[in-house]
Amino acid sequence: MNAPVRAWALAEWALLPLRFFLGATFLFAGLQKLANPNFFNSASPNSIQAQLIASARISPIHLLIGHLVQFATPLGIIISLAEVAIGVGALLGLWTRVAAIGGAILSLNLFLTVSFHASPFYTGADIVFFFAWLPFILSGSGSRLSIDSWIARRAAQLEGAPAPELVAIPFVKVQQLCGHFNRGRCTAREGLQCEAAVCPVLLGDRAPLVTRVKIDSVDRRTLVLGGAAAAMVGTSAAIFGGAAAALGRVVGGAKAPTKSGQLSSGTTTTTSGSQTGVTTTTAKSNALGTLLGPAKDVPVGNAATFSVPSTGDPGIVVQATKGQFVAYDAVCPHAGCTVNYYAANHVLACPCHGSEFQLDTGAVMNGPAPHGLAKLTVVEGSDGNLYLK
């Protein structure tokens, strides 16, 4: 389809790159979640449940999130399928306003739960995605490169109405060509001032002087054709999404981690490191500090998690070299997710947004975290146990 003259002046053409970007991003995000078994595995630090628990500590809607944790898996499935539907709708330009409303709602919810405290605020992408959807809520997909526009043209053709094409033209040119224009006045408006906002030529069938019988007929036919197209595309997307989920579980290579938190369970192998859970049901204190658990459960080059008694935050301790333990509050300062230890490159990293921290100091190596991790002091007692000072 050829672009009209001065197409860049028309929003429907200028917004095409943004629409395709949003559609591709949301489609990829949904398929990525469906193809990742760990996203739905509550034992994984990368799961939707772990992300909800992390968000509940800092989100302004933490009370709501706390009630949603028990429904984490079905909620993750709904989010994944919604992202696929939104992405397909935006890419194809099918029910674009509905897709845009869904995208804006999902982006706003992610902002409130995940990136609300991102600092500076522009490092959190969710608020940007929310505003990026607004033009499509207001205008739809336009009349170019979209199924919505094809349906509108087809419905108009079947009803014998003119095609809803748009071109960029200065209003002064309309005045020069319009038969209703007479010395600044509009004869179609009973001699009122000629104005672009109410021009019957520009408004066409939307002008108040024109009956809406034919418009309503076109709108009904558009709704029927649009519903049929949405049903076909939705069925295809569901099949494709299910295939992606099955393929991810068969050949994706993602192994479900062993659930941490039990001293007798040994180490928990991750993608590039090891991590166990060191928790205590009763916090015992002595001159060395608060008892965490046996030092033997944190082998050299491995990490263990525990609960910080004073705050309830998750903590992480790593035995970098024999007898040398470093520990931190494991809450990422960017958006509250829990960081993990990656032995392959000796860093602490956030699984949600990729922030990396130095193992020896906790300082930020790569953002978007605005500052480093809070350092804790863990020592090994003569009895072979670890204590938090």
C-alpha positions as CSV (number, residue, x, y, z in Angstrom):
1,M,0.0,0.0,0.0
2,N,1.5,3.3,-1.1
3,A,1.8,6.1,1.5
4,P,0.0,9.3,0.7
5,V,1.7,12.7,0.2
6,R,3.1,14.0,3.5
7,A,2.3,10.7,5.2
8,W,4.6,11.7,8.1
9,A,2.1,14.4,9.1
10,L,-0.5,11.7,9.7
11,A,-0.4,10.1,13.2
12,E,-1.5,6.7,11.7
13,W,1.7,6.6,9.7
14,A,4.0,8.2,12.3
15,L,2.9,5.7,15.0
16,L,3.4,2.6,12.9
17,P,7.0,2.0,14.4
18,L,5.7,2.4,17.9
19,R,2.7,0.0,17.3
20,F,5.0,-2.7,15.8
21,F,7.5,-2.3,18.7
22,L,4.8,-2.6,21.4
23,G,3.2,-5.6,19.6
24,A,6.5,-7.4,19.2
25,T,7.6,-6.7,22.8
26,F,4.4,-7.9,24.4
27,L,4.2,-11.0,22.2
28,F,7.9,-11.9,23.0
29,A,7.3,-11.3,26.7
30,G,4.2,-13.6,26.8
31,L,5.9,-16.4,24.8
32,Q,9.1,-16.1,26.9
33,K,7.0,-16.7,30.1
34,L,5.1,-19.6,28.6
35,A,8.3,-21.2,27.4
36,N,10.1,-20.9,30.8
37,P,9.0,-23.6,33.2
38,N,10.7,-21.8,36.1
39,F,8.3,-18.8,35.7
40,F,5.5,-21.0,37.0
41,N,7.6,-23.0,39.5
42,S,7.1,-21.6,43.0
43,A,10.5,-23.1,44.1
44,S,12.4,-21.0,41.5
45,P,13.8,-17.6,42.4
46,N,12.7,-16.5,39.0
47,S,9.1,-17.6,39.4
48,I,6.0,-15.3,39.3
49,Q,5.5,-16.3,43.0
50,A,9.0,-15.1,44.0
51,Q,8.4,-11.8,42.1
52,L,5.1,-11.2,43.8
53,I,6.6,-11.9,47.2
54,A,9.5,-9.5,46.4
55,S,7.0,-6.8,45.1
56,A,4.8,-7.1,48.2
57,R,7.6,-5.5,50.3
58,I,7.7,-2.2,48.4
59,S,4.6,-1.9,46.3
60,P,2.0,0.7,47.1
61,I,-0.7,-2.0,46.6
62,H,1.2,-4.6,48.8
63,L,-2.0,-5.6,50.6
64,L,-3.6,-6.7,47.3
65,I,-0.4,-8.5,46.2
66,G,-0.2,-10.4,49.5
67,H,-3.6,-12.0,48.7
68,L,-2.5,-12.8,45.2
69,V,0.6,-14.8,46.1
70,Q,-1.5,-18.0,46.7
71,F,-2.8,-17.6,43.1
72,A,0.6,-17.0,41.6
73,T,0.6,-19.8,39.0
74,P,-2.8,-19.1,37.4
75,L,-2.1,-15.4,37.6
76,G,1.2,-16.0,35.7
77,I,-0.7,-18.0,33.0
78,I,-3.3,-15.2,32.7
79,I,-0.5,-12.5,32.3
80,S,1.4,-14.6,29.8
81,L,-1.7,-15.2,27.6
82,A,-2.8,-11.6,27.9
83,E,0.6,-10.4,26.7
84,V,0.4,-12.7,23.7
85,A,-3.1,-11.5,22.9
86,I,-2.1,-7.8,23.3
87,G,1.0,-8.4,21.2
88,V,-0.9,-10.1,18.4
89,G,-3.6,-7.5,18.4
90,A,-1.1,-4.6,18.2
91,L,1.0,-6.3,15.5
92,L,-1.9,-7.1,13.2
93,G,-3.9,-4.0,14.0
94,L,-6.8,-6.1,15.1
95,W,-9.2,-4.7,17.8
96,T,-6.3,-2.3,18.4
97,R,-8.1,-0.1,21.0
98,V,-9.0,-3.2,23.0
99,A,-5.4,-4.4,22.8
100,A,-4.1,-1.0,23.8
101,I,-6.4,-0.8,26.8
102,G,-5.2,-4.2,27.9
103,G,-1.6,-3.2,27.4
104,A,-2.0,0.0,29.3
105,I,-3.7,-1.8,32.2
106,L,-1.0,-4.5,32.4
107,S,1.8,-1.9,32.2
108,L,0.2,0.2,35.0
109,N,-0.2,-2.9,37.2
110,L,3.5,-3.8,36.5
111,F,4.5,-0.3,37.4
112,L,2.6,-0.4,40.7
113,T,3.9,-3.8,41.7
114,V,7.4,-4.0,40.2
115,S,8.9,-0.7,39.2
116,F,7.1,1.9,41.4
117,H,10.2,2.6,43.4
118,A,12.6,2.6,40.5
119,S,15.0,5.5,40.9
120,P,15.3,7.6,38.9
121,F,11.7,6.9,37.7
122,Y,12.7,6.8,34.0
123,T,14.8,3.6,34.6
124,G,11.5,1.7,35.0
125,A,10.1,0.8,31.6
126,D,6.6,0.0,32.8
127,I,5.4,3.6,33.2
128,V,6.8,4.4,29.7
129,F,4.9,1.5,28.2
130,F,1.7,2.8,29.9
131,F,2.0,6.1,28.2
132,A,3.1,4.6,24.9
133,W,-0.3,2.8,24.7
134,L,-2.3,5.9,25.1
135,P,-2.2,7.1,21.5
136,F,-3.7,3.8,20.3
137,I,-6.4,4.0,22.9
138,L,-7.4,7.4,21.5
139,S,-6.9,6.7,17.7
140,G,-6.9,2.9,17.2
141,S,-4.5,1.5,14.5
142,G,-5.4,4.1,11.9
143,S,-6.2,3.1,8.3
144,R,-2.9,1.7,7.3
145,L,-1.3,-1.8,7.7
146,S,-3.9,-3.2,10.0
147,I,-6.8,-5.7,9.9
148,D,-9.0,-3.1,11.5
149,S,-8.5,-0.8,8.5
150,W,-9.1,-3.6,6.0
151,I,-12.4,-4.5,7.8
152,A,-13.5,-0.9,7.8
153,R,-12.8,-0.6,4.1
154,R,-14.6,-3.9,3.3
155,A,-17.6,-2.9,5.4
156,A,-17.8,0.4,3.6
157,Q,-17.5,-1.3,0.2
158,L,-20.3,-3.7,1.1
159,E,-22.5,-0.8,2.2
160,G,-21.7,1.3,-0.8
161,A,-20.0,3.9,1.3
162,P,-16.8,5.7,0.5
163,A,-13.5,4.2,1.8
164,P,-12.3,5.8,5.0
165,E,-9.0,7.0,3.6
166,L,-7.0,9.9,5.2
167,V,-4.6,12.3,3.6
168,A,-2.6,15.1,5.0
169,I,-3.8,18.4,3.5
170,P,-3.7,22.0,4.9
171,F,-7.1,23.4,5.8
172,V,-6.4,26.4,3.5
173,K,-6.4,24.0,0.6
174,V,-9.8,22.7,1.7
175,Q,-11.1,26.2,1.7
176,Q,-9.8,26.8,-1.8
177,L,-11.5,23.6,-3.1
178,C,-14.7,23.6,-1.1
179,G,-17.9,24.6,-2.8
180,H,-19.4,25.7,0.6
181,F,-16.7,28.3,1.2
182,N,-17.6,31.9,0.6
183,R,-15.5,34.7,1.9
184,G,-14.6,33.0,5.2
185,R,-18.1,31.7,5.7
186,C,-19.6,28.2,5.3
187,T,-22.8,28.0,3.4
188,A,-23.4,24.4,4.6
189,R,-23.4,25.8,8.2
190,E,-25.8,28.6,7.4
191,G,-23.1,31.2,6.9
192,L,-21.2,30.5,10.1
193,Q,-17.4,31.0,10.3
194,C,-15.4,28.4,8.4
195,E,-13.6,26.3,11.0
196,A,-11.6,23.1,10.5
197,A,-12.9,21.5,13.7
198,V,-16.5,21.5,12.4
199,C,-15.9,21.4,8.7
200,P,-18.6,19.2,7.0
201,V,-16.1,18.4,4.2
202,L,-13.4,17.1,6.6
203,L,-15.9,15.4,9.0
204,G,-17.7,13.6,6.1
205,D,-20.3,11.2,7.5
206,R,-19.4,12.3,11.0
207,A,-20.8,15.8,10.3
208,P,-23.9,16.6,12.4
209,L,-25.9,17.5,9.3
210,V,-25.7,14.0,7.9
211,T,-28.0,11.2,8.9
212,R,-26.4,8.3,10.8
213,V,-28.4,5.5,9.2
214,K,-25.6,4.4,6.8
215,I,-22.9,4.9,9.4
216,D,-24.7,2.6,11.9
217,S,-25.0,0.0,9.1
218,V,-21.3,0.1,8.4
219,D,-20.5,0.0,12.1
220,R,-22.6,-3.2,12.5
221,R,-20.9,-4.9,9.6
222,T,-17.5,-3.8,10.9
223,L,-18.3,-5.4,14.3
224,V,-19.3,-8.7,12.7
225,L,-16.3,-8.9,10.5
226,G,-14.0,-7.8,13.3
227,G,-15.4,-10.4,15.7
228,A,-14.9,-13.2,13.2
229,A,-11.3,-12.1,12.5
230,A,-10.6,-11.9,16.3
231,A,-11.9,-15.4,16.8
232,M,-9.7,-16.8,14.1
233,V,-6.6,-15.0,15.2
234,G,-7.3,-15.7,18.9
235,T,-7.5,-19.4,18.2
236,S,-4.3,-19.4,16.2
237,A,-2.5,-17.5,18.9
238,A,-3.7,-19.9,21.6
239,I,-2.4,-22.9,19.6
240,F,0.9,-21.1,19.0
241,G,1.3,-20.1,22.6
242,G,0.6,-23.7,23.8
243,A,3.1,-25.0,21.3
244,A,5.7,-22.5,22.6
245,A,5.1,-23.6,26.2
246,A,5.4,-27.3,25.3
247,L,8.6,-26.6,23.3
248,G,10.1,-24.7,26.2
249,R,9.6,-27.6,28.5
250,V,11.0,-30.2,26.1
251,V,14.0,-28.5,24.7
252,G,14.4,-25.3,26.7
253,G,16.9,-26.8,29.0
254,A,15.5,-25.0,32.0
255,K,15.8,-27.2,35.1
256,A,13.5,-26.8,38.0
257,P,15.5,-25.9,41.1
258,T,15.3,-27.7,44.4
259,K,13.3,-25.7,46.9
260,S,15.6,-24.0,49.4
261,G,15.1,-23.5,53.1
262,Q,15.9,-26.8,54.7
263,L,19.3,-27.3,56.3
264,S,19.4,-31.0,55.6
265,S,18.6,-30.7,51.8
266,G,22.2,-29.9,50.8
267,T,22.9,-27.4,48.1
268,T,20.6,-26.1,45.5
269,T,22.1,-26.0,42.0
270,T,21.3,-23.0,39.9
271,T,22.2,-22.2,36.3
272,S,25.7,-21.0,37.2
273,G,26.1,-21.4,40.9
274,S,24.8,-23.1,44.0
275,Q,22.5,-21.8,46.7
276,T,20.9,-23.3,49.8
277,G,18.4,-22.0,52.3
278,V,19.6,-21.4,55.8
279,T,16.6,-20.6,58.0
280,T,15.9,-20.9,61.7
281,T,12.5,-21.5,63.3
282,T,13.7,-19.9,66.5
283,A,16.3,-17.1,66.4
284,K,18.9,-18.0,69.1
285,S,21.4,-15.3,70.1
286,N,24.6,-15.4,72.1
287,A,27.8,-13.3,72.3
288,L,28.5,-14.0,68.6
289,G,25.1,-12.9,67.4
290,T,22.0,-14.6,66.0
291,L,22.3,-18.2,65.0
292,L,21.7,-18.8,61.3
293,G,22.7,-22.5,60.8
294,P,25.7,-24.8,60.1
295,A,28.6,-23.4,58.2
296,K,28.9,-26.7,56.4
297,D,25.7,-26.0,54.5
298,V,27.5,-23.1,52.7
299,P,30.4,-24.9,50.8
300,V,33.2,-22.8,49.3
301,G,32.0,-21.1,46.2
302,N,28.4,-21.5,47.1
303,A,25.7,-19.3,48.7
304,A,22.9,-19.8,51.2
305,T,19.8,-17.7,52.1
306,F,18.4,-16.8,55.4
307,S,15.9,-14.4,57.0
308,V,17.3,-11.2,58.5
309,P,15.7,-11.2,62.0
310,S,15.6,-7.4,62.4
311,T,13.7,-6.7,59.1
312,G,12.3,-10.0,57.9
313,D,14.1,-9.4,54.5
314,P,15.8,-12.3,52.8
315,G,19.6,-12.4,53.3
316,I,22.3,-14.1,51.4
317,V,25.7,-15.4,52.6
318,V,28.5,-16.6,50.3
319,Q,31.7,-18.5,51.3
320,A,33.9,-16.9,48.6
321,T,37.1,-18.6,49.9
322,K,37.5,-21.1,52.6
323,G,36.5,-19.6,55.9
324,Q,35.7,-16.2,54.4
325,F,31.9,-15.4,54.5
326,V,30.3,-12.3,53.0
327,A,26.6,-11.5,53.5
328,Y,24.1,-9.0,52.3
329,D,20.4,-8.0,52.6
330,A,19.3,-9.8,49.4
331,V,16.6,-7.2,48.4
332,C,17.6,-5.5,45.2
333,P,17.3,-1.7,45.8
334,H,15.8,-1.2,42.3
335,A,12.5,-2.9,42.5
336,G,12.6,-5.3,45.5
337,C,13.4,-8.6,43.9
338,T,15.7,-11.1,45.6
339,V,19.2,-11.3,44.2
340,N,20.9,-14.6,43.6
341,Y,24.6,-15.7,43.6
342,Y,26.1,-16.7,40.2
343,A,29.3,-18.7,40.9
344,A,30.4,-18.7,37.2
345,N,31.3,-15.0,37.3
346,H,31.3,-14.4,41.1
347,V,28.6,-11.8,41.2
348,L,25.2,-11.2,42.9
349,A,22.5,-10.5,40.3
350,C,18.9,-9.6,40.3
351,P,16.8,-12.1,38.2
352,C,14.1,-9.5,37.5
353,H,15.9,-6.6,35.8
354,G,19.5,-7.7,35.6
355,S,21.3,-5.5,38.2
356,E,24.7,-6.9,39.2
357,F,26.6,-6.4,42.4
358,Q,30.2,-7.0,43.4
359,L,30.6,-10.0,45.6
360,D,33.2,-8.5,48.0
361,T,31.6,-5.1,48.5
362,G,28.0,-5.3,47.3
363,A,28.5,-2.3,45.1
364,V,26.6,-1.9,41.8
365,M,28.4,-3.2,38.7
366,N,25.5,-2.8,36.3
367,G,22.2,-1.0,36.9
368,P,19.4,-0.2,37.0
369,A,19.8,-0.5,40.8
370,P,20.6,3.0,42.1
371,H,23.0,1.8,44.8
372,G,24.5,-1.3,46.3
373,L,23.3,-4.0,48.6
374,A,23.2,-3.5,52.4
375,K,26.1,-5.4,53.8
376,L,25.7,-7.7,56.8
377,T,28.3,-9.3,59.1
378,V,28.2,-13.1,59.4
379,V,30.9,-15.0,61.3
380,E,31.6,-18.7,61.9
381,G,31.7,-19.7,65.5
382,S,33.9,-22.4,67.1
383,D,30.9,-24.7,67.1
384,G,30.8,-24.7,63.3
385,N,27.7,-22.5,63.1
386,L,27.1,-19.2,61.3
387,Y,26.1,-16.2,63.3
388,L,24.6,-12.9,62.2
389,K,26.2,-10.0,64.2
